[in-house]
Amino acid sequence: MAPAISFLSGNLPRVNHGWEHLYTTAYQIGCGVLVALGVATEVEGGASRREMPKCPEHFPRWNDLCIAVLWLAEQQNKLIYRLPDGTGPPPRTPWQGMTSPNPAPPNILPAYGMRPGRADGEVLSVLIALGLITGEGHRTDRAELVLWRNQPRAWGMDVPSDPRFVSAVRHAVEDMSPVMRAEIDHWVRLTGSEVNAHIQQYDDAIEAARRQYGPNARLGAPMTPERAVKSLQFLRRNELDWIFFRDWRLAEGWLSSDQSKRACRLFMIGWPNR
């Protein structure tokens, strides 16, 4: 844990009381993991350093901790994922291509179907401590499913086509507890009363805005039942995502109650095209 704590605390944006996340995903996750590790307390906009770290009741899961380190390392340009031949990914813009220096050679070597990468010395030591690469610089077998969640853009991964992913999804459907099934059913089933309530909520908001800004204010088109359904589906898709972020991991399937308590709030992880 210590190398990961040192890396996270030393690379998140700092403020006097601790760290701020700037509403950036990698920073939000990093702050959340420091809180889960008992190093910090959650505050508006980030995390406040504890003068005396507190031993958490539930230590974060190893693979969640790995994800936090990998995302922050990539965010800080201290970790770069390479193409199969070891070169850097193509520039996203012509300007970036003209200004980017030639990349240094990889120091993370391919293994188990994973491609090469380049990390600075600090990140390299943390990845070794976490068991994601060997002392010789090769990726370990344990790293594969972690990187399935991270899905480096340069690799163009197609995880949903892998038979192991298909099997895990099938297992998730077949081995679902009644409590979990009821929770999912709640979010996937829309009733007419829920659609009508959503329309009414929208109409009330429009009326309040009209009173505030005047009758001629442009406040958008009226909410139709079709738009209400699409809006609710979008909102509920997010709720369904959170069920999986909280209670499911590819290698283990549905987590036990104790394991769920150890799961970190790693939103937008594990889905294609994050």
C-alpha positions as CSV (number, residue, x, y, z in Angstrom):
1,M,0.0,0.0,0.0
2,A,2.8,2.4,0.9
3,P,4.2,2.9,-2.6
4,A,0.7,3.6,-4.0
5,I,-0.1,6.0,-1.2
6,S,3.1,7.9,-1.8
7,F,2.5,8.1,-5.5
8,L,-1.1,9.2,-5.3
9,S,-0.4,11.8,-2.6
10,G,2.6,13.1,-4.4
11,N,1.0,13.5,-7.9
12,L,-2.5,14.8,-7.2
13,P,-3.0,18.6,-7.4
14,R,-2.1,20.0,-4.0
15,V,-3.8,22.6,-1.9
16,N,-2.9,23.7,1.7
17,H,-5.2,21.2,3.3
18,G,-4.6,18.3,1.0
19,W,-5.6,17.7,-2.6
20,E,-8.2,19.0,-5.1
21,H,-9.6,16.9,-7.9
22,L,-10.5,19.7,-10.4
23,Y,-13.4,17.6,-11.5
24,T,-11.0,15.5,-13.5
25,T,-11.7,11.7,-13.5
26,A,-8.2,10.6,-12.6
27,Y,-7.9,13.1,-9.8
28,Q,-11.4,12.3,-8.5
29,I,-10.5,8.6,-8.3
30,G,-7.1,9.3,-6.7
31,C,-8.7,11.5,-4.0
32,G,-11.3,8.9,-3.4
33,V,-8.7,6.1,-3.0
34,L,-6.7,8.2,-0.5
35,V,-9.9,8.6,1.5
36,A,-10.6,4.8,1.3
37,L,-7.0,4.2,2.5
38,G,-7.5,6.4,5.6
39,V,-5.0,9.0,4.5
40,A,-7.6,11.7,3.9
41,T,-11.1,12.7,4.5
42,E,-13.5,13.7,1.7
43,V,-14.2,17.4,1.3
44,E,-15.9,19.5,-1.3
45,G,-13.7,19.6,-4.4
46,G,-11.1,17.0,-3.2
47,A,-9.6,15.4,-0.1
48,S,-8.2,16.8,3.1
49,R,-5.1,15.2,4.5
50,R,-5.4,13.5,7.9
51,E,-2.8,14.6,10.5
52,M,-3.0,11.0,11.8
53,P,-3.8,8.5,9.1
54,K,-6.6,6.1,10.1
55,C,-6.6,2.4,9.5
56,P,-9.6,1.8,7.3
57,E,-12.2,-0.7,8.3
58,H,-12.1,-2.1,4.8
59,F,-9.0,-1.7,2.7
60,P,-9.5,-1.0,-1.0
61,R,-9.4,-3.9,-3.4
62,W,-6.1,-4.5,-5.1
63,N,-7.3,-4.1,-8.6
64,D,-9.2,-0.9,-7.8
65,L,-6.0,0.5,-6.3
66,C,-4.1,-0.4,-9.4
67,I,-6.6,1.4,-11.6
68,A,-6.2,4.6,-9.5
69,V,-2.5,4.5,-10.0
70,L,-2.6,3.8,-13.7
71,W,-5.1,6.5,-14.4
72,L,-3.2,9.1,-12.4
73,A,0.1,8.1,-14.0
74,E,-1.3,8.4,-17.5
75,Q,-3.0,11.7,-16.6
76,Q,0.4,13.1,-15.5
77,N,2.1,11.9,-18.6
78,K,4.3,9.6,-16.5
79,L,2.9,6.4,-18.2
80,I,2.5,6.0,-22.0
81,Y,1.0,3.0,-23.7
82,R,2.7,2.1,-27.0
83,L,1.7,0.5,-30.2
84,P,2.8,-3.2,-30.8
85,D,6.0,-2.0,-32.5
86,G,7.0,0.1,-29.5
87,T,6.2,3.5,-31.2
88,G,3.9,6.0,-29.6
89,P,0.3,6.3,-30.6
90,P,-0.5,8.6,-33.5
91,P,-1.0,12.2,-32.7
92,R,-4.6,13.4,-32.2
93,T,-4.0,16.6,-34.0
94,P,-1.5,17.8,-36.7
95,W,-0.2,20.4,-34.3
96,Q,0.6,17.7,-31.7
97,G,2.4,15.7,-34.3
98,M,4.7,18.6,-35.1
99,T,5.5,19.5,-31.5
100,S,5.8,16.0,-29.9
101,P,9.5,14.8,-29.5
102,N,10.5,11.3,-30.5
103,P,9.4,9.0,-27.7
104,A,12.0,7.2,-25.6
105,P,12.1,3.4,-26.0
106,P,9.7,1.2,-24.0
107,N,10.7,0.1,-20.6
108,I,7.6,-2.0,-20.0
109,L,7.8,-5.1,-22.2
110,P,4.9,-7.0,-23.8
111,A,3.6,-10.2,-22.3
112,Y,0.3,-12.2,-22.1
113,G,-1.0,-10.4,-25.1
114,M,-0.4,-6.9,-23.7
115,R,1.6,-4.3,-25.5
116,P,4.7,-2.3,-24.5
117,G,4.7,1.0,-22.6
118,R,6.9,3.6,-21.1
119,A,6.9,4.7,-17.5
120,D,9.1,7.1,-15.5
121,G,11.2,5.7,-12.7
122,E,8.6,6.5,-9.9
123,V,5.7,4.9,-11.7
124,L,7.9,1.9,-12.7
125,S,8.7,1.2,-9.0
126,V,5.0,1.5,-8.0
127,L,3.9,-0.9,-10.8
128,I,6.5,-3.4,-9.6
129,A,5.3,-3.1,-6.0
130,L,1.7,-3.6,-7.1
131,G,2.7,-6.8,-9.1
132,L,1.7,-5.4,-12.5
133,I,5.1,-5.8,-13.9
134,T,8.2,-7.9,-13.0
135,G,11.5,-6.6,-11.9
136,E,12.7,-7.2,-15.5
137,G,10.0,-5.0,-16.9
138,H,7.6,-7.6,-18.3
139,R,3.9,-7.3,-17.7
140,T,2.5,-10.0,-15.4
141,D,-0.5,-12.2,-15.9
142,R,-2.3,-10.4,-13.1
143,A,-2.0,-7.1,-15.1
144,E,-4.2,-8.4,-17.9
145,L,-7.6,-8.0,-16.4
146,V,-6.6,-4.7,-14.7
147,L,-5.7,-3.3,-18.2
148,W,-8.9,-4.7,-19.6
149,R,-10.6,-2.2,-17.3
150,N,-8.2,0.6,-18.2
151,Q,-8.4,-0.2,-22.0
152,P,-5.5,2.0,-23.3
153,R,-6.6,3.9,-26.3
154,A,-3.4,3.1,-28.2
155,W,-4.1,-0.6,-28.1
156,G,-7.6,-0.5,-29.7
157,M,-8.8,-3.3,-27.4
158,D,-11.9,-5.2,-28.2
159,V,-12.7,-6.7,-24.8
160,P,-16.4,-7.5,-25.5
161,S,-15.3,-9.9,-28.2
162,D,-13.1,-11.9,-25.9
163,P,-14.6,-15.3,-24.9
164,R,-13.6,-14.7,-21.3
165,F,-15.6,-11.5,-21.2
166,V,-18.6,-13.1,-22.9
167,S,-18.4,-15.9,-20.3
168,A,-18.2,-13.4,-17.4
169,V,-21.3,-11.5,-18.7
170,R,-23.2,-14.8,-19.0
171,H,-22.2,-15.7,-15.5
172,A,-23.3,-12.3,-14.2
173,V,-26.8,-12.9,-15.7
174,E,-27.1,-16.5,-14.5
175,D,-25.6,-16.0,-11.0
176,M,-27.5,-12.9,-9.8
177,S,-29.0,-12.8,-6.4
178,P,-32.7,-11.9,-6.0
179,V,-31.8,-8.7,-4.3
180,M,-29.5,-7.6,-7.1
181,R,-32.1,-8.7,-9.7
182,A,-34.8,-6.6,-8.0
183,E,-32.5,-3.6,-7.9
184,I,-31.7,-3.9,-11.7
185,D,-35.4,-4.5,-12.5
186,H,-36.2,-1.3,-10.7
187,W,-34.0,0.7,-13.0
188,V,-34.9,-1.0,-16.3
189,R,-38.7,-0.9,-16.0
190,L,-40.4,2.3,-16.8
191,T,-44.1,2.9,-15.8
192,G,-46.5,5.4,-17.2
193,S,-46.7,7.2,-13.9
194,E,-42.9,7.6,-13.8
195,V,-43.0,9.1,-17.3
196,N,-45.8,11.4,-16.4
197,A,-44.0,12.5,-13.2
198,H,-40.9,13.3,-15.2
199,I,-42.9,15.4,-17.6
200,Q,-44.5,17.2,-14.7
201,Q,-41.2,17.9,-13.1
202,Y,-39.9,19.4,-16.4
203,D,-43.0,21.5,-16.8
204,D,-42.7,22.8,-13.2
205,A,-39.1,23.8,-13.9
206,I,-40.1,25.6,-17.1
207,E,-42.8,27.5,-15.3
208,A,-40.4,28.5,-12.5
209,A,-37.9,29.8,-15.1
210,R,-40.7,31.7,-17.0
211,R,-41.6,33.5,-13.8
212,Q,-38.0,34.3,-13.2
213,Y,-36.9,35.4,-16.7
214,G,-40.2,36.5,-18.2
215,P,-42.8,35.0,-20.6
216,N,-40.6,35.7,-23.7
217,A,-37.6,33.8,-22.5
218,R,-36.4,30.9,-24.7
219,L,-36.8,27.9,-22.4
220,G,-36.7,24.9,-24.8
221,A,-39.4,22.7,-26.4
222,P,-42.2,21.1,-24.4
223,M,-41.4,17.7,-22.9
224,T,-43.1,14.9,-24.9
225,P,-43.7,11.4,-23.6
226,E,-41.1,10.2,-26.2
227,R,-38.5,12.7,-24.9
228,A,-39.3,11.8,-21.3
229,V,-38.7,8.1,-21.9
230,K,-35.3,8.8,-23.5
231,S,-34.4,11.2,-20.7
232,L,-35.3,8.6,-18.1
233,Q,-33.4,5.9,-19.9
234,F,-30.3,8.0,-20.0
235,L,-30.5,8.7,-16.3
236,R,-31.2,5.1,-15.4
237,R,-28.4,3.8,-17.6
238,N,-26.1,5.8,-15.2
239,E,-27.7,4.1,-12.2
240,L,-27.2,0.7,-13.8
241,D,-23.5,1.5,-14.4
242,W,-23.1,2.3,-10.8
243,I,-24.4,-1.1,-9.8
244,F,-21.6,-2.7,-11.7
245,F,-19.0,-0.2,-10.5
246,R,-20.0,-1.0,-7.0
247,D,-20.9,-4.7,-6.9
248,W,-19.3,-6.6,-9.9
249,R,-15.8,-7.4,-11.0
250,L,-15.0,-9.3,-14.1
251,A,-12.7,-11.9,-12.5
252,E,-15.0,-12.6,-9.5
253,G,-18.5,-11.8,-10.7
254,W,-20.9,-10.4,-8.2
255,L,-19.1,-9.3,-5.0
256,S,-20.1,-10.3,-1.6
257,S,-21.3,-7.7,0.8
258,D,-17.9,-7.4,2.5
259,Q,-16.1,-7.2,-0.9
260,S,-18.5,-4.5,-2.1
261,K,-17.5,-2.4,0.9
262,R,-13.9,-2.6,-0.3
263,A,-14.8,-1.6,-3.8
264,C,-13.7,2.0,-4.7
265,R,-15.9,4.4,-6.6
266,L,-14.2,3.9,-9.9
267,F,-16.8,5.4,-12.3
268,M,-16.3,5.1,-16.1
269,I,-13.9,2.1,-15.6
270,G,-14.2,-1.1,-17.5
271,W,-16.4,0.0,-20.4
272,P,-15.3,0.5,-24.0
273,N,-14.6,4.0,-25.2
274,R,-14.5,5.5,-21.8
